[in-house]
């Protein structure tokens, strides 16, 4: 009788174990995957010669690491025939839209007119490409380089001055002194000159005149250029140490040449 009761209890325990096991693992299988949290943990490190110590292990995580790298900015220029998109929006060399077309048709146009395809906007849908000549690409690259050069670097202070080409002499001297103070602090100075009505003053001569007053320490970051009708702009910056040394050396040579000429003139006058 005792043996029968023991066997019955063992069978019941086995059934309960199977039932709870299925319930537990079934719950795990139906759970939605969640973001794993990585954290370090402590483990016991036995040492036969010393007492038991706790060691901090490396953090672990079963979730996959993200290796997504940011896209590099593609330099402006011809993409050749390496176009990964099937449909493109194409603009011709005159800036007119030709609409959307298959990649093969765009390449055919490129070959027919002996042009090059340049990527303008990759994030558009579909991506925008333009047909351009080699000369157009070169000119656009120069414009972009000039624009990048003229834009102030992070941390650089840029001051601005704007005045008319009919500015009075005293006012121009005041403006020039202000520019010199800013240059001394190694600021960039953007100078904008507006062409006054009925004024024949050459704005580019005004820019050179301003630079001449601060030529010992300043130079053009962006040379004078017409931004729109009647408005010209330049940007001045402080010279680098290398540029300052080169300028001082050049001025010294110039002064020596002048002194040499003066001495020769004096000698020629004395001989007469």
Buried (B, 14 or more C-beta within 10 A) or exposed (E): EEEEEEEEEEEEEEEEEEEEEEEEEEEEEEEEEEEEEEEEEEEEEEEEEEEEEEEEEEEEEEEEEEEEEEEEEEEBBBEEEEBEBEEBBBBBEEEEEBEBBEBEBBBEBBEEEEBBBBBBEEEEEBBBBBBBEEEBBEEBEEEEEEEEEBEBEEEEEBBEBEBBBBBEEEEBEEBBEEBBEBBEEEBBBBBBBBBBEEEEBEBBEBBEEBBEBBEEBBBBBBBBEEEEEEEBBBBBBBBEEEBBEEBEEEEEEEEEEEEEEEEEEEEEEEEE
